[in-house]
Amino acid sequence: MARRRAVRAYERTVESAGKSALPRMTWVRSSRHSTQSPLERLTGFSVLVERLDSGRWGDTSPEAMNARAGQIRRTSPVDLGPA
C-alpha cells in the first residue's frame, strides 16, 4: 500500500511539471517481493539506454518487454535467471 501511494505521488509530481510523457513503469509478475532477476533488470536497463540514445521511448508493453527479455536470454553467454 505504501508503494502505491509513493508511485501515485511521483505520478502527480511528474504531471504537475507537464512531463507525463517522459517516465515509464513496468511491473514484474513474480512470487518474489521487491526483487527482480538479473534478466529483468537488464531488460529494463536496455530499454532505458535505448531511450537515452534515441530520445524516444520504444514499446514498453508487457509483450515487448517479454520479447526483449527472451532475445537477451538467447544471446547472453551467461545464465541471467528467469524473466
LINTANOR-V16886 format. One record per residue. N is the residue number from 1. RES is the residue in three letters. D_FIRST is the distance of its C-alpha to the first C-alpha in Angstrom with 1 decimal. Layout:
n->{N/N}
res->{RES/RES}
d_first->{D_FIRST/D_FIRST}
//
This chain:
n->{1/2/3/4/5/6/7/8/9/10/11/12/13/14/15/16/17/18/19/20/21/22/23/24/25/26/27/28/29/30/31/32/33/34/35/36/37/38/39/40/41/42/43/44/45/46/47/48/49/50/51/52/53/54/55/56/57/58/59/60/61/62/63/64/65/66/67/68/69/70/71/72/73/74/75/76/77/78/79/80/81/82/83}
res->{MET/ALA/ARG/ARG/ARG/ALA/VAL/ARG/ALA/TYR/GLU/ARG/THR/VAL/GLU/SER/ALA/GLY/LYS/SER/ALA/LEU/PRO/ARG/MET/THR/TRP/VAL/ARG/SER/SER/ARG/HIS/SER/THR/GLN/SER/PRO/LEU/GLU/ARG/LEU/THR/GLY/PHE/SER/VAL/LEU/VAL/GLU/ARG/LEU/ASP/SER/GLY/ARG/TRP/GLY/ASP/THR/SER/PRO/GLU/ALA/MET/ASN/ALA/ARG/ALA/GLY/GLN/ILE/ARG/ARG/THR/SER/PRO/VAL/ASP/LEU/GLY/PRO/ALA}
d_first->{0.0/3.8/5.4/5.1/6.5/8.8/10.0/10.8/12.5/14.4/15.4/16.7/18.7/20.2/21.1/22.7/24.8/26.0/24.9/22.6/24.9/24.4/21.1/20.1/17.0/17.5/15.3/16.7/16.7/17.2/17.2/16.7/13.4/13.1/16.8/19.2/22.8/25.6/26.4/23.0/23.1/26.7/26.1/23.5/25.9/28.8/27.3/26.6/30.2/31.6/29.8/31.3/34.7/34.9/33.0/31.3/28.4/29.6/28.0/24.4/24.0/22.8/26.5/27.7/25.3/26.4/30.0/29.8/28.3/31.2/33.7/32.5/32.6/36.1/37.6/36.1/38.6/35.9/33.3/29.9/28.1/26.3/24.7}
//
